[in-house]
Amino acid sequence: MRTIEEDIERILISEKDIKKAVKKMGKQISKDYADKNLMLVAVLKGSIIFMGDLMREISIPLNIDFMSVSSYGGGTKSSGVVKIIKDLDHDLSGKDILIVEDILDSGMTLSYLKKILSQRNVASIRIATLLDKPERRIADVTADYFCFTVPDEFVVGYGLDFDQQYRHLPYIGVLKPEIYEK
């Protein structure tokens, strides 16, 4: 029987390094938002593990909500068309929004989200992402907080998937090309 680890070419970022970086980010966000009305907005499904770990490292009061959007379909590259599948449940008026995402890749999704959320009477809006992949950037968007810059390789684990698999890996791994080029 094949294991998912066999599909990983190499580990790019270890579980230990992720934990250390998320802890550091949580401390910085706690400091930066000390006197703010913080709401974390997780972009499902990829950011769920990162969001859970990050919010436990934030020492100030906060609220959370979730959005589900898609710009990939079943492929490995963004289609450029962002579709809201699940919108937020809470009013954002007066809140300091921190969009929590797994990876900033082309920037199309985060650029779109930042634009539509900023129209909802928010006090501020920023982006926190686990991974930044600047080589693939199309949209003019940058992360206010990020843990790691990654090369232009197909990465999975710690919430990131390929065809809904590999999210549960505790590290960031590079997926073997033969897996996603089928």
Residue frames as a rotation matrix with the C-alpha (Angstrom) as fourth column:
MET 1
0.580 0.815 0.000 0.00
0.815 -0.580 0.000 0.00
0.000 0.000 -1.000 0.00
ARG 2
-0.214 -0.621 0.754 1.31
0.617 -0.684 -0.389 3.44
0.757 0.382 0.530 -1.00
THR 3
0.091 0.188 -0.978 1.78
0.897 -0.441 -0.001 6.09
-0.432 -0.878 -0.209 1.70
ILE 4
0.933 0.313 0.179 1.42
0.360 -0.842 -0.402 9.81
0.024 0.439 -0.898 1.07
GLU 5
0.520 -0.813 -0.263 5.02
-0.247 -0.438 0.864 10.39
-0.818 -0.384 -0.429 2.14
GLU 6
-0.129 -0.552 0.824 6.09
0.654 0.577 0.489 8.50
-0.745 0.602 0.287 -0.99
ASP 7
0.518 0.429 0.740 4.58
0.845 -0.388 -0.367 11.34
0.130 0.815 -0.564 -3.07
ILE 8
0.947 -0.198 -0.253 6.80
-0.085 -0.914 0.396 13.96
-0.309 -0.353 -0.883 -1.40
GLU 9
0.653 -0.752 0.090 10.04
0.212 0.067 -0.975 14.80
0.727 0.656 0.203 -3.20
ARG 10
-0.518 -0.793 -0.322 11.51
0.591 -0.060 -0.804 16.50
0.618 -0.607 0.500 -0.14
ILE 11
0.443 0.564 -0.697 10.56
0.889 -0.379 0.258 18.35
-0.118 -0.733 -0.669 3.02
LEU 12
0.052 -0.351 0.935 10.93
0.496 -0.803 -0.330 22.07
0.867 0.481 0.133 2.41
ILE 13
-0.324 -0.077 0.943 9.92
-0.651 -0.705 -0.281 23.38
0.686 -0.705 0.178 5.86
SER 14
-0.736 -0.056 -0.675 9.89
0.312 0.856 -0.412 21.19
0.601 -0.514 -0.612 8.96
GLU 15
0.360 0.890 -0.280 7.13
0.602 0.008 0.799 20.99
0.713 -0.456 -0.533 11.53
LYS 16
0.117 -0.420 -0.900 9.52
0.947 -0.226 0.229 22.45
-0.299 -0.879 0.371 14.12
ASP 17
-0.867 -0.494 0.063 10.37
0.483 -0.804 0.346 25.45
-0.120 0.330 0.936 11.92
ILE 18
-0.313 0.845 0.434 6.67
0.325 -0.334 0.885 26.09
0.893 0.418 -0.170 11.20
LYS 19
0.477 0.521 -0.708 5.81
0.814 0.042 0.579 26.11
0.331 -0.853 -0.404 14.91
LYS 20
-0.282 -0.698 -0.659 8.65
0.839 -0.513 0.185 28.53
-0.466 -0.500 0.729 15.66
ALA 21
-0.922 -0.093 0.376 7.63
0.316 -0.741 0.592 30.93
0.224 0.665 0.712 12.85
VAL 22
-0.026 0.991 0.132 3.92
0.433 -0.108 0.895 30.85
0.901 0.080 -0.426 13.75
LYS 23
0.333 0.067 -0.940 4.74
0.941 -0.088 0.327 31.60
-0.061 -0.994 -0.092 17.39
LYS 24
-0.670 -0.669 -0.321 6.85
0.615 -0.743 0.265 34.58
-0.415 -0.020 0.909 16.32
MET 25
-0.725 0.473 0.501 4.08
0.236 -0.513 0.825 35.86
0.647 0.716 0.261 14.03
GLY 26
0.255 0.875 -0.411 1.50
0.718 0.113 0.687 35.50
0.647 -0.470 -0.600 16.82
LYS 27
-0.020 -0.363 -0.931 3.62
0.898 -0.417 0.143 37.63
-0.440 -0.833 0.334 19.15
GLN 28
-0.927 -0.372 0.049 4.03
0.347 -0.800 0.489 40.33
-0.142 0.470 0.871 16.49
ILE 29
-0.386 0.872 0.302 0.30
0.313 -0.184 0.932 40.40
0.868 0.454 -0.202 15.71
SER 30
0.310 0.473 -0.825 -0.49
0.926 0.046 0.375 40.61
0.215 -0.880 -0.423 19.45
LYS 31
-0.421 -0.577 -0.700 1.78
0.684 -0.709 0.173 43.63
-0.596 -0.406 0.693 19.71
ASP 32
-0.972 -0.039 0.230 0.53
0.203 -0.627 0.752 45.32
0.115 0.778 0.618 16.52
TYR 33
-0.287 0.952 0.106 -3.17
0.112 -0.077 0.991 44.85
0.951 0.296 -0.084 17.35
ALA 34
-0.803 -0.140 -0.579 -2.98
0.554 0.179 -0.813 45.47
0.217 -0.974 -0.066 21.12
ASP 35
-0.666 0.562 -0.491 -5.52
0.015 -0.648 -0.761 48.31
-0.746 -0.514 0.424 21.07
LYS 36
-0.747 0.357 -0.561 -7.50
-0.647 -0.194 0.737 47.16
0.154 0.914 0.376 18.02
ASN 37
0.162 0.876 0.454 -10.70
-0.725 0.418 -0.547 45.25
-0.669 -0.241 0.703 17.35
LEU 38
-0.661 -0.677 -0.324 -9.06
-0.712 0.431 0.554 42.22
-0.235 0.597 -0.767 15.73
MET 39
0.564 0.731 0.383 -10.96
-0.476 0.667 -0.573 39.77
-0.675 0.141 0.725 13.55
LEU 40
-0.664 -0.738 0.121 -9.14
-0.390 0.480 0.786 36.93
-0.638 0.474 -0.606 11.86
VAL 41
0.531 0.783 -0.324 -10.73
-0.701 0.191 -0.687 35.88
-0.476 0.592 0.650 8.57
ALA 42
-0.393 -0.659 0.642 -9.55
-0.188 0.741 0.645 32.46
-0.900 0.133 -0.415 7.47
VAL 43
0.045 0.313 -0.949 -9.67
-0.998 -0.021 -0.055 31.52
-0.037 0.949 0.312 3.82
LEU 44
0.232 0.159 0.960 -10.87
-0.379 0.923 -0.061 27.93
-0.896 -0.350 0.275 3.70
LYS 45
0.962 0.173 -0.210 -9.81
0.026 0.709 0.704 25.22
0.271 -0.683 0.678 3.37
GLY 46
0.364 -0.923 -0.122 -6.05
0.414 0.278 -0.867 25.67
0.835 0.265 0.483 3.10
SER 47
-0.294 -0.558 0.776 -5.57
-0.349 -0.693 -0.631 28.07
0.890 -0.456 0.009 5.99
ILE 48
0.674 0.738 0.039 -7.43
-0.276 0.202 0.940 26.08
0.686 -0.644 0.340 8.65
ILE 49
0.540 -0.535 -0.650 -4.37
0.784 0.600 0.157 24.49
0.306 -0.594 0.744 10.28
PHE 50
-0.532 -0.754 0.385 -2.36
0.602 -0.657 -0.454 27.72
0.595 -0.010 0.804 10.12
MET 51
-0.077 0.608 0.790 -5.31
-0.348 -0.759 0.550 29.72
0.934 -0.233 0.270 11.51
GLY 52
0.824 0.432 -0.367 -5.78
0.134 0.480 0.867 27.31
0.551 -0.763 0.338 14.42
ASP 53
0.192 -0.848 -0.493 -2.13
0.966 0.253 -0.059 27.42
0.175 -0.465 0.868 15.38
LEU 54
-0.563 -0.438 0.701 -1.80
0.415 -0.883 -0.218 31.18
0.715 0.168 0.679 14.82
MET 55
0.226 0.720 0.657 -4.80
-0.282 -0.597 0.751 32.20
0.932 -0.355 0.068 16.90
ARG 56
0.832 0.020 -0.554 -3.46
0.473 0.498 0.727 30.15
0.291 -0.867 0.405 19.84
GLU 57
-0.175 -0.969 -0.173 -0.27
0.978 -0.151 -0.143 32.23
0.113 -0.194 0.974 19.67
ILE 58
-0.367 0.146 0.919 -2.14
0.115 -0.973 0.201 35.57
0.923 0.179 0.340 19.79
SER 59
-0.679 -0.057 -0.732 -2.48
0.709 0.210 -0.673 36.85
0.192 -0.976 -0.102 23.34
ILE 60
-0.899 0.403 -0.171 -5.09
-0.333 -0.883 -0.332 39.59
-0.285 -0.242 0.928 22.81
PRO 61
-0.085 0.946 0.312 -8.87
0.038 0.316 -0.948 39.36
-0.996 -0.069 -0.063 22.35
LEU 62
-0.849 -0.143 -0.508 -9.98
-0.487 -0.158 0.859 38.43
-0.203 0.977 0.065 18.83
ASN 63
0.328 0.911 0.250 -12.89
-0.473 0.387 -0.791 37.19
-0.818 0.141 0.558 16.80
ILE 64
-0.806 -0.561 0.189 -12.76
-0.125 0.473 0.872 34.73
-0.579 0.679 -0.451 13.92
ASP 65
0.451 0.885 -0.119 -14.77
-0.453 0.111 -0.885 34.06
-0.770 0.453 0.451 10.79
PHE 66
-0.437 -0.565 0.700 -14.35
0.227 0.684 0.694 31.99
-0.871 0.462 -0.170 7.65
MET 67
0.348 0.463 -0.815 -14.69
-0.779 -0.341 -0.526 32.46
-0.522 0.818 0.242 3.91
SER 68
-0.044 -0.354 0.934 -14.46
0.396 0.852 0.341 29.86
-0.917 0.385 0.103 1.22
VAL 69
0.510 0.104 -0.854 -13.29
-0.646 -0.610 -0.459 31.02
-0.568 0.786 -0.244 -2.18
SER 70
0.320 -0.412 0.853 -11.95
0.514 0.832 0.209 29.30
-0.796 0.371 0.478 -5.23
SER 71
0.527 -0.188 -0.829 -9.70
-0.698 -0.651 -0.297 30.35
-0.484 0.735 -0.474 -8.07
TYR 72
-0.543 -0.836 0.071 -8.15
-0.694 0.495 0.522 27.00
-0.472 0.234 -0.850 -8.88
GLY 73
0.496 0.675 -0.546 -10.92
-0.825 0.562 -0.054 24.54
0.271 0.477 0.836 -9.69
GLY 74
0.950 -0.147 0.277 -9.16
0.024 0.916 0.401 21.18
-0.312 -0.374 0.873 -9.88
GLY 75
0.715 -0.682 0.152 -5.94
0.267 0.066 -0.961 22.41
0.646 0.728 0.229 -11.43
THR 76
0.219 -0.760 -0.612 -2.54
0.970 0.101 0.222 23.45
-0.107 -0.642 0.759 -10.19
LYS 77
-0.867 -0.463 0.184 -2.66
0.488 -0.865 0.119 27.05
0.104 0.193 0.976 -11.47
SER 78
-0.431 0.712 -0.554 -5.10
0.195 -0.526 -0.828 29.82
-0.881 -0.465 0.088 -10.60
SER 79
-0.065 0.519 0.852 -7.83
0.990 0.142 -0.011 30.36
-0.126 0.843 -0.523 -13.16
GLY 80
-0.921 -0.298 0.253 -7.79
0.323 -0.944 0.063 34.09
0.220 0.140 0.965 -12.35
VAL 81
-0.164 0.938 0.306 -11.52
-0.289 -0.342 0.894 34.02
0.943 0.058 0.327 -11.61
VAL 82
-0.984 -0.172 0.042 -12.31
-0.077 0.197 -0.977 34.21
0.160 -0.965 -0.207 -7.90
LYS 83
-0.119 0.978 -0.169 -15.61
-0.118 0.155 0.981 32.75
0.986 0.136 0.097 -6.77
ILE 84
-0.632 0.008 0.775 -17.03
-0.769 -0.129 -0.626 33.14
0.095 -0.992 0.088 -3.24
ILE 85
-0.491 0.419 -0.764 -18.38
0.096 0.897 0.431 29.79
0.866 0.138 -0.481 -2.12
LYS 86
0.312 0.542 -0.780 -19.07
0.901 0.092 0.424 30.77
0.302 -0.835 -0.460 1.52
ASP 87
0.033 -0.235 0.972 -19.20
0.006 -0.972 -0.235 34.36
0.999 0.014 -0.031 2.69
LEU 88
-0.897 -0.441 0.044 -18.58
0.003 -0.106 -0.994 35.63
0.443 -0.891 0.096 6.21
ASP 89
-0.128 0.863 -0.489 -21.21
0.826 0.366 0.429 35.19
0.549 -0.349 -0.759 8.92
HIS 90
0.117 0.090 -0.989 -20.39
0.872 -0.486 0.059 38.37
-0.476 -0.869 -0.135 10.88
ASP 91
0.936 0.200 0.290 -20.60
0.298 -0.886 -0.354 42.09
0.186 0.418 -0.889 10.28
LEU 92
0.095 -0.995 -0.022 -17.15
0.957 0.097 -0.273 43.60
0.274 0.005 0.962 9.76
SER 93
0.577 0.195 0.793 -18.06
0.188 -0.977 0.103 47.20
0.795 0.090 -0.600 10.63
GLY 94
0.706 -0.334 0.625 -15.32
-0.656 -0.641 0.399 48.80
0.267 -0.691 -0.671 12.70
LYS 95
0.865 -0.384 0.323 -13.22
0.144 0.806 0.573 45.65
-0.481 -0.449 0.753 12.83
ASP 96
0.123 -0.909 -0.399 -9.50
-0.930 -0.246 0.273 45.41
-0.346 0.338 -0.875 12.13
ILE 97
0.929 0.365 0.064 -9.46
-0.302 0.845 -0.442 42.55
-0.215 0.392 0.895 9.65
LEU 98
-0.252 -0.968 0.002 -6.52
-0.825 0.216 0.522 40.20
-0.505 0.130 -0.853 9.29
ILE 99
0.737 0.435 -0.518 -7.03
-0.661 0.626 -0.414 37.84
0.144 0.647 0.749 6.36
VAL 100
-0.057 -0.718 0.694 -5.31
-0.657 0.550 0.515 34.53
-0.751 -0.427 -0.503 7.18
GLU 101
0.789 0.246 -0.563 -4.23
-0.612 0.404 -0.680 32.53
0.060 0.881 0.470 4.14
ASP 102
0.768 -0.501 0.400 -2.02
0.292 0.828 0.478 29.50
-0.571 -0.251 0.782 3.59
ILE 103
-0.275 -0.888 0.368 -0.07
0.781 0.017 0.624 30.84
-0.561 0.459 0.689 0.59
LEU 104
0.519 0.268 -0.812 0.26
-0.243 -0.864 -0.441 34.07
-0.819 0.426 -0.384 -1.34
ASP 105
-0.110 -0.451 0.886 0.88
0.689 0.608 0.395 32.82
-0.717 0.653 0.243 -4.86
SER 106
-0.313 0.052 0.948 -0.49
0.868 -0.389 0.308 34.71
0.385 0.920 0.076 -7.89
GLY 107
-0.929 0.000 -0.370 -2.17
0.224 -0.797 -0.562 37.16
-0.294 -0.605 0.740 -5.52
MET 108
-0.702 0.701 0.124 -5.43
-0.080 -0.250 0.965 37.08
0.708 0.668 0.232 -7.46
THR 109
0.061 0.771 -0.634 -7.51
0.694 0.424 0.582 35.67
0.718 -0.475 -0.509 -4.61
LEU 110
-0.175 -0.183 -0.968 -6.07
0.940 -0.324 -0.108 37.90
-0.294 -0.928 0.228 -1.89
SER 111
-0.990 -0.144 0.013 -6.28
0.138 -0.916 0.377 41.01
-0.042 0.375 0.926 -4.08
TYR 112
-0.409 0.911 0.043 -9.96
0.066 -0.017 0.998 40.28
0.910 0.411 -0.053 -4.72
LEU 113
0.164 0.479 -0.863 -10.71
0.872 0.338 0.354 39.54
0.460 -0.811 -0.362 -1.05
LYS 114
-0.601 -0.453 -0.659 -8.94
0.719 -0.667 -0.197 42.66
-0.350 -0.592 0.726 0.14
LYS 115
-0.941 0.262 0.212 -10.96
-0.066 -0.761 0.646 44.73
0.331 0.594 0.734 -2.31
ILE 116
-0.129 0.985 -0.116 -14.37
0.125 0.132 0.983 43.32
0.984 0.113 -0.140 -1.40
LEU 117
0.130 0.155 -0.979 -13.75
0.954 0.251 0.166 43.23
0.272 -0.955 -0.115 2.36
SER 118
-0.817 -0.488 -0.306 -12.51
0.553 -0.815 -0.176 46.83
-0.164 -0.313 0.935 2.38
GLN 119
-0.683 0.650 0.332 -15.97
-0.167 -0.581 0.796 47.85
0.711 0.489 0.506 1.12
ARG 120
0.134 0.753 -0.644 -17.58
0.520 0.500 0.693 46.53
0.844 -0.427 -0.325 4.31
ASN 121
0.642 0.192 0.743 -16.87
-0.323 -0.811 0.488 49.48
0.696 -0.553 -0.458 6.62
VAL 122
0.594 -0.514 -0.619 -13.77
0.747 0.639 0.185 47.91
0.300 -0.572 0.763 8.19
ALA 123
0.877 -0.370 -0.307 -11.32
-0.092 -0.755 0.649 49.89
-0.472 -0.540 -0.696 10.32
SER 124
-0.031 -0.910 -0.414 -8.32
-0.929 -0.126 0.347 48.25
-0.368 0.396 -0.842 8.63
ILE 125
0.949 0.279 0.145 -7.40
-0.204 0.898 -0.390 45.25
-0.239 0.341 0.909 6.54
ARG 126
-0.019 -0.993 -0.119 -4.12
-0.978 -0.006 0.210 43.34
-0.209 0.120 -0.970 6.38
ILE 127
0.729 0.189 -0.658 -2.89
-0.454 0.853 -0.259 39.94
0.512 0.487 0.708 5.25
ALA 128
-0.017 -0.716 0.698 -1.10
-0.862 0.364 0.352 37.16
-0.506 -0.596 -0.623 7.15
THR 129
0.767 0.229 -0.599 0.10
-0.553 0.710 -0.436 34.17
0.325 0.665 0.672 5.18
LEU 130
0.747 -0.515 0.421 2.15
0.056 0.679 0.732 31.15
-0.663 -0.523 0.536 6.04
LEU 131
-0.118 -0.785 0.608 3.93
0.749 0.331 0.574 31.07
-0.652 0.523 0.549 2.69
ASP 132
0.524 0.159 -0.836 4.86
-0.368 -0.844 -0.391 33.76
-0.768 0.513 -0.384 0.19
LYS 133
0.024 -0.456 0.890 5.68
0.745 0.601 0.288 32.68
-0.666 0.656 0.354 -3.37
PRO 134
0.167 0.071 -0.983 6.67
-0.153 -0.983 -0.097 35.98
-0.974 0.167 -0.154 -5.06
GLU 135
-0.825 -0.565 0.007 7.88
-0.098 0.155 0.983 34.39
-0.556 0.811 -0.183 -8.31
ARG 136
-0.636 0.651 0.414 4.27
0.770 0.510 0.383 33.64
0.038 0.562 -0.826 -9.27
ARG 137
-0.297 0.548 -0.782 2.79
0.433 -0.653 -0.622 37.03
-0.851 -0.523 -0.043 -8.38
ILE 138
-0.417 0.303 0.857 0.43
0.845 -0.218 0.489 38.55
0.335 0.928 -0.165 -10.93
ALA 139
0.629 0.732 0.262 -1.69
0.517 -0.645 0.562 40.88
0.581 -0.218 -0.784 -8.76
ASP 140
-0.306 -0.697 0.648 -0.19
-0.064 -0.664 -0.745 43.83
0.950 -0.270 0.159 -6.90
VAL 141
0.790 0.532 0.304 -0.58
-0.379 0.035 0.925 42.48
0.481 -0.846 0.229 -3.38
THR 142
-0.379 -0.906 -0.189 1.86
-0.249 0.296 -0.922 41.81
0.891 -0.303 -0.337 -0.56
ALA 143
0.394 0.441 -0.806 1.52
0.626 0.514 0.587 40.10
0.673 -0.736 -0.073 2.80
ASP 144
0.517 -0.167 0.840 1.81
-0.565 -0.803 0.188 42.24
0.643 -0.572 -0.510 5.91
TYR 145
0.094 -0.461 0.882 2.91
-0.837 0.443 0.321 39.13
-0.539 -0.769 -0.344 7.79
PHE 146
0.726 0.120 -0.677 4.41
-0.485 0.788 -0.380 35.94
0.488 0.604 0.630 6.39
CYS 147
0.779 -0.402 0.480 6.41
-0.252 0.501 0.828 33.07
-0.574 -0.766 0.289 7.81
PHE 148
-0.135 -0.830 0.542 8.38
0.291 0.490 0.822 31.76
-0.947 0.269 0.175 4.83
THR 149
0.260 0.091 -0.961 9.25
-0.881 -0.385 -0.275 32.66
-0.395 0.918 -0.020 1.25
VAL 150
0.173 -0.126 0.977 9.11
0.108 0.988 0.108 29.57
-0.979 0.086 0.185 -0.95
PRO 151
-0.807 -0.503 -0.310 10.42
-0.277 -0.142 0.950 28.85
-0.522 0.852 -0.025 -4.44
ASP 152
-0.020 0.799 -0.600 8.14
-0.988 -0.106 -0.109 28.25
-0.151 0.591 0.792 -7.42
GLU 153
-0.902 -0.162 -0.400 7.54
-0.211 0.974 0.082 24.58
0.376 0.158 -0.913 -6.67
PHE 154
0.083 0.988 -0.128 4.32
-0.358 0.149 0.922 22.71
0.930 -0.031 0.366 -5.94
VAL 155
-0.876 -0.440 0.196 4.09
-0.290 0.157 -0.944 22.57
0.385 -0.884 -0.265 -2.14
VAL 156
0.216 0.924 -0.316 1.69
-0.126 0.348 0.929 20.63
0.968 -0.161 0.192 0.05
GLY 157
-0.271 -0.223 -0.936 1.13
0.793 0.500 -0.349 19.96
0.546 -0.837 0.041 3.73
TYR 158
-0.755 -0.006 -0.655 0.10
0.545 -0.561 -0.623 21.97
-0.364 -0.828 0.427 6.78
GLY 159
-0.013 0.887 -0.461 -3.21
0.067 -0.460 -0.886 22.76
-0.998 -0.042 -0.053 5.09
LEU 160
-0.146 -0.086 -0.986 -2.03
-0.900 -0.402 0.168 23.04
-0.411 0.911 -0.019 1.50
ASP 161
0.200 0.361 0.911 -3.35
-0.053 0.932 -0.358 20.39
-0.978 0.024 0.205 -0.83
PHE 162
-0.780 -0.100 -0.617 -3.32
-0.621 0.015 0.783 18.86
-0.069 0.995 -0.074 -4.23
ASP 163
-0.362 0.741 -0.566 -6.74
-0.327 0.467 0.821 17.53
0.873 0.482 0.073 -5.24
GLN 164
0.533 0.638 0.556 -7.86
-0.649 -0.112 0.752 17.68
0.542 -0.762 0.354 -1.57
GLN 165
0.787 -0.340 -0.514 -4.98
0.496 0.845 0.200 15.45
0.366 -0.413 0.834 -0.40
TYR 166
-0.105 -0.990 -0.089 -1.86
0.732 -0.017 -0.681 16.08
0.673 -0.137 0.727 1.74
ARG 167
0.322 0.272 0.907 -3.41
-0.231 -0.906 0.354 18.83
0.918 -0.323 -0.229 3.95
HIS 168
0.968 0.228 0.108 -2.76
-0.163 0.239 0.957 16.81
0.192 -0.944 0.269 7.11
LEU 169
0.291 -0.934 -0.208 1.01
0.729 0.357 -0.585 16.56
0.620 0.018 0.784 6.70
PRO 170
0.728 0.032 -0.685 2.68
0.611 -0.482 0.627 18.40
-0.310 -0.876 -0.371 9.61
TYR 171
-0.272 -0.883 -0.383 5.35
0.327 -0.459 0.826 19.95
-0.905 0.100 0.413 7.35
ILE 172
0.630 0.324 -0.706 5.58
-0.545 -0.464 -0.699 21.72
-0.554 0.825 -0.115 3.98
GLY 173
-0.131 -0.645 0.753 6.78
0.249 0.714 0.655 19.32
-0.960 0.273 0.066 1.32
VAL 174
-0.371 -0.043 -0.928 7.48
-0.846 -0.396 0.357 19.56
-0.383 0.917 0.110 -2.39
LEU 175
0.498 0.659 0.564 5.15
-0.287 0.739 -0.610 17.26
-0.818 0.142 0.557 -4.30
LYS 176
-0.526 -0.672 0.522 6.74
0.247 0.466 0.849 15.00
-0.814 0.576 -0.079 -6.88
PRO 177
-0.575 0.273 -0.771 5.88
-0.710 -0.634 0.306 16.30
-0.406 0.723 0.559 -10.38
GLU 178
-0.899 0.217 -0.381 4.61
-0.103 0.740 0.665 12.90
0.426 0.637 -0.642 -11.54
ILE 179
-0.646 0.698 -0.308 1.79
0.657 0.304 -0.689 13.20
-0.387 -0.648 -0.656 -9.00
TYR 180
0.020 0.701 -0.713 0.31
0.118 -0.709 -0.695 16.47
-0.993 -0.070 -0.097 -10.28
GLU 181
-0.499 -0.227 -0.836 1.29
-0.744 -0.384 0.548 16.10
-0.445 0.895 0.023 -13.94
LYS 182
-0.761 0.275 0.587 -0.91
0.339 0.941 -0.001 13.00
-0.553 0.199 -0.809 -14.40
